[in-house]
Amino acid sequence: MTKPTSLPRTGLRLMAVHAHPDDESSKGAATLARYRAEGADVLVATMTGGERGDVLNPAMDRPEVRADLPRLRRLEMERAREILGVRQEFLGFTDSGLPRDGEPLPEDCFAVQPLHSAARPLVAAMRAFRPHVVVTYDENGGYPHPDHIKTHQVCVEAFDTAGDPGRHPGTGAPWQPLKLYYTRAFSKAYFQALYDAMTAAGLHSPHGEVLKELQGVEEKWEITTRVECAAWFPTRLRALLAHETQVDPDGPERSCPLEIEQRAWPTEDYHLARSLVDTDLPEDDLFTGITRKTRKTGKA
């Protein structure tokens, strides 16, 4: 597959803010790999270590793996980081797990931290890295995991305060990111496209069941920005499979052949939530509107 041509990205910086190790590989990884290959500096900020996650790969679901999960998830993150070619930083919070209905969250977990203190490490990371563009989840977290919802809240707070010298003193010189995006990795249109393409190829598609579940579900955040990155889908898949405790390589989510997905849905998709620079929608580039001046100053 031919890789799209674009302007050099040297001097541009992109930060992706995620809740757990593996989220960076399942939501926007091909975008990160593309921009890094084109010269942009890319940092994944991971809010928690995924310590309370489940083991989702049956081949890895063993007592010794569960007992060593915190260490293993960091090793998996390092392998995925190397595959994507990006930087990565853990921001030091503890995974909240996914409690059952009525079950309280652990007292030490990320999701229960006060917003101001939870945002402070991310503000420090933004001021140190100085991203032009920040990517995270929508207000529902992409799906309603407490850590994903908290990540959204913390990232919006950090985006809004990192440029204010009166906020979060002691975390570095102020820096204002210019654009904030929410990932739109799994839209109805995406699942429909894969279902149609697999069916046309004579293959069974599990996406039909997903579409049934999504009937009547309102999609609040429209897709404003589609980044063509199909040529990096193999890189994305390798990064995802590096999280071997979290990903079943034989699971139904990976039933669509890569070449069919590349043809049916060759982009990764986003909603532009904030922009301090002029841009025309729809976009095909997260850096649209960021000029040489704003690259240097962080000001529109």
HUBELTA-V628401 format. One record per residue. N is the residue number from 0. PHI is phi in whole degrees, -180 to 180 (none if undefined). NEAR is the number of other C-alpha atoms within 12 Angstrom. Layout:
# HUBELTA-V628401
n->N phi->PHI near->NEAR
n->N phi->PHI near->NEAR
This chain:
# HUBELTA-V628401
n->0 phi->none near->17
n->1 phi->-73 near->12
n->2 phi->-82 near->21
n->3 phi->-65 near->21
n->4 phi->-92 near->15
n->5 phi->-158 near->20
n->6 phi->-69 near->16
n->7 phi->-58 near->16
n->8 phi->-101 near->27
n->9 phi->-55 near->20
n->10 phi->94 near->28
n->11 phi->-93 near->37
n->12 phi->-133 near->38
n->13 phi->-126 near->44
n->14 phi->-115 near->47
n->15 phi->-110 near->47
n->16 phi->-107 near->56
n->17 phi->-130 near->49
n->18 phi->-82 near->50
n->19 phi->-137 near->46
n->20 phi->-59 near->49
n->21 phi->101 near->44
n->22 phi->-63 near->44
n->23 phi->-66 near->46
n->24 phi->-90 near->46
n->25 phi->-98 near->35
n->26 phi->-136 near->39
n->27 phi->93 near->46
n->28 phi->-67 near->46
n->29 phi->-66 near->40
n->30 phi->-62 near->46
n->31 phi->-61 near->47
n->32 phi->-65 near->44
n->33 phi->-63 near->39
n->34 phi->-64 near->39
n->35 phi->-65 near->32
n->36 phi->-63 near->28
n->37 phi->-90 near->26
n->38 phi->109 near->21
n->39 phi->-71 near->31
n->40 phi->-91 near->31
n->41 phi->-128 near->40
n->42 phi->-125 near->38
n->43 phi->-97 near->48
n->44 phi->-101 near->42
n->45 phi->-108 near->42
n->46 phi->-70 near->45
n->47 phi->-129 near->41
n->48 phi->-92 near->36
n->49 phi->70 near->42
n->50 phi->-64 near->33
n->51 phi->-102 near->30
n->52 phi->-71 near->34
n->53 phi->-85 near->29
n->54 phi->-96 near->29
n->55 phi->-99 near->23
n->56 phi->-101 near->22
n->57 phi->-54 near->19
n->58 phi->-69 near->17
n->59 phi->-105 near->23
n->60 phi->-82 near->21
n->61 phi->-130 near->16
n->62 phi->-56 near->13
n->63 phi->-69 near->14
n->64 phi->-71 near->24
n->65 phi->-61 near->24
n->66 phi->-68 near->18
n->67 phi->-110 near->22
n->68 phi->-60 near->30
n->69 phi->-56 near->26
n->70 phi->-69 near->20
n->71 phi->-64 near->28
n->72 phi->-68 near->36
n->73 phi->-71 near->28
n->74 phi->-64 near->22
n->75 phi->-63 near->32
n->76 phi->-62 near->41
n->77 phi->-64 near->30
n->78 phi->-65 near->26
n->79 phi->-64 near->36
n->80 phi->-59 near->36
n->81 phi->-63 near->23
n->82 phi->-64 near->33
n->83 phi->-76 near->37
n->84 phi->80 near->32
n->85 phi->-109 near->36
n->86 phi->-86 near->29
n->87 phi->-152 near->34
n->88 phi->-141 near->34
n->89 phi->-84 near->28
n->90 phi->-98 near->32
n->91 phi->98 near->25
n->92 phi->-93 near->34
n->93 phi->-99 near->31
n->94 phi->-51 near->40
n->95 phi->-87 near->35
n->96 phi->71 near->31
n->97 phi->-122 near->25
n->98 phi->-67 near->20
n->99 phi->-72 near->11
n->100 phi->-55 near->7
n->101 phi->85 near->7
n->102 phi->-87 near->10
n->103 phi->-72 near->16
n->104 phi->-75 near->23
n->105 phi->-60 near->19
n->106 phi->-65 near->15
n->107 phi->-96 near->19
n->108 phi->-86 near->29
n->109 phi->-59 near->39
n->110 phi->-65 near->36
n->111 phi->-99 near->26
n->112 phi->-70 near->26
n->113 phi->-59 near->17
n->114 phi->-58 near->23
n->115 phi->-60 near->23
n->116 phi->-73 near->24
n->117 phi->-70 near->32
n->118 phi->-81 near->36
n->119 phi->-58 near->32
n->120 phi->-63 near->33
n->121 phi->-73 near->48
n->122 phi->-59 near->44
n->123 phi->-61 near->33
n->124 phi->-66 near->37
n->125 phi->-65 near->45
n->126 phi->-69 near->32
n->127 phi->-79 near->24
n->128 phi->-85 near->35
n->129 phi->60 near->36
n->130 phi->-71 near->45
n->131 phi->-83 near->47
n->132 phi->-128 near->46
n->133 phi->-124 near->47
n->134 phi->-123 near->45
n->135 phi->-153 near->47
n->136 phi->-97 near->42
n->137 phi->-77 near->36
n->138 phi->-67 near->27
n->139 phi->-90 near->23
n->140 phi->78 near->30
n->141 phi->81 near->32
n->142 phi->-152 near->24
n->143 phi->-80 near->20
n->144 phi->-84 near->29
n->145 phi->-59 near->32
n->146 phi->-73 near->45
n->147 phi->-70 near->37
n->148 phi->-63 near->29
n->149 phi->-65 near->40
n->150 phi->-61 near->47
n->151 phi->-58 near->40
n->152 phi->-62 near->36
n->153 phi->-67 near->41
n->154 phi->-68 near->48
n->155 phi->-63 near->35
n->156 phi->-61 near->31
n->157 phi->-67 near->38
n->158 phi->-59 near->43
n->159 phi->-78 near->31
n->160 phi->-118 near->29
n->161 phi->-63 near->40
n->162 phi->-90 near->31
n->163 phi->-98 near->21
n->164 phi->-65 near->18
n->165 phi->-86 near->13
n->166 phi->-109 near->25
n->167 phi->53 near->29
n->168 phi->-60 near->18
n->169 phi->87 near->16
n->170 phi->-112 near->27
n->171 phi->107 near->24
n->172 phi->-68 near->24
n->173 phi->-59 near->31
n->174 phi->-148 near->34
n->175 phi->-104 near->38
n->176 phi->-61 near->46
n->177 phi->-101 near->43
n->178 phi->-142 near->40
n->179 phi->-125 near->37
n->180 phi->-120 near->42
n->181 phi->-106 near->43
n->182 phi->-69 near->44
n->183 phi->-128 near->37
n->184 phi->-71 near->39
n->185 phi->-132 near->32
n->186 phi->-83 near->31
n->187 phi->-58 near->28
n->188 phi->-62 near->24
n->189 phi->-63 near->29
n->190 phi->-63 near->30
n->191 phi->-66 near->26
n->192 phi->-63 near->27
n->193 phi->-68 near->37
n->194 phi->-61 near->32
n->195 phi->-63 near->26
n->196 phi->-68 near->27
n->197 phi->-68 near->28
n->198 phi->-63 near->20
n->199 phi->-63 near->14
n->200 phi->-87 near->17
n->201 phi->80 near->12
n->202 phi->-105 near->18
n->203 phi->-75 near->19
n->204 phi->-117 near->28
n->205 phi->-71 near->23
n->206 phi->-69 near->30
n->207 phi->-62 near->26
n->208 phi->-68 near->17
n->209 phi->-63 near->22
n->210 phi->-63 near->23
n->211 phi->-62 near->15
n->212 phi->-65 near->14
n->213 phi->-88 near->19
n->214 phi->-61 near->16
n->215 phi->81 near->9
n->216 phi->-84 near->12
n->217 phi->-80 near->11
n->218 phi->-97 near->18
n->219 phi->-73 near->16
n->220 phi->-103 near->26
n->221 phi->-70 near->25
n->222 phi->-80 near->29
n->223 phi->-103 near->26
n->224 phi->-142 near->31
n->225 phi->-120 near->33
n->226 phi->-100 near->37
n->227 phi->-72 near->34
n->228 phi->-152 near->37
n->229 phi->-59 near->33
n->230 phi->-64 near->30
n->231 phi->-101 near->38
n->232 phi->-61 near->37
n->233 phi->-61 near->25
n->234 phi->-64 near->30
n->235 phi->-57 near->36
n->236 phi->-65 near->35
n->237 phi->-64 near->29
n->238 phi->-65 near->38
n->239 phi->-64 near->37
n->240 phi->-69 near->29
n->241 phi->-64 near->34
n->242 phi->-86 near->38
n->243 phi->-71 near->34
n->244 phi->-75 near->36
n->245 phi->-105 near->36
n->246 phi->-129 near->33
n->247 phi->-87 near->23
n->248 phi->-63 near->24
n->249 phi->-104 near->15
n->250 phi->-71 near->16
n->251 phi->-62 near->17
n->252 phi->-64 near->25
n->253 phi->-108 near->22
n->254 phi->-79 near->21
n->255 phi->-81 near->32
n->256 phi->-56 near->24
n->257 phi->-58 near->26
n->258 phi->-67 near->21
n->259 phi->-72 near->27
n->260 phi->-63 near->34
n->261 phi->-60 near->29
n->262 phi->-79 near->24
n->263 phi->-76 near->27
n->264 phi->-150 near->32
n->265 phi->-82 near->30
n->266 phi->-120 near->36
n->267 phi->-111 near->41
n->268 phi->-124 near->38
n->269 phi->-145 near->39
n->270 phi->-114 near->37
n->271 phi->-77 near->38
n->272 phi->-92 near->33
n->273 phi->-142 near->28
n->274 phi->-147 near->29
n->275 phi->-101 near->25
n->276 phi->-125 near->26
n->277 phi->-73 near->19
n->278 phi->-154 near->23
n->279 phi->-108 near->16
n->280 phi->-97 near->20
n->281 phi->-77 near->18
n->282 phi->-112 near->24
n->283 phi->-125 near->27
n->284 phi->-156 near->36
n->285 phi->-65 near->47
n->286 phi->-95 near->44
n->287 phi->-55 near->32
n->288 phi->91 near->26
n->289 phi->-91 near->31
n->290 phi->-95 near->22
n->291 phi->-60 near->18
n->292 phi->-65 near->16
n->293 phi->-73 near->28
n->294 phi->-58 near->30
n->295 phi->-81 near->21
n->296 phi->-102 near->21
n->297 phi->70 near->32
n->298 phi->-126 near->25
n->299 phi->-77 near->21
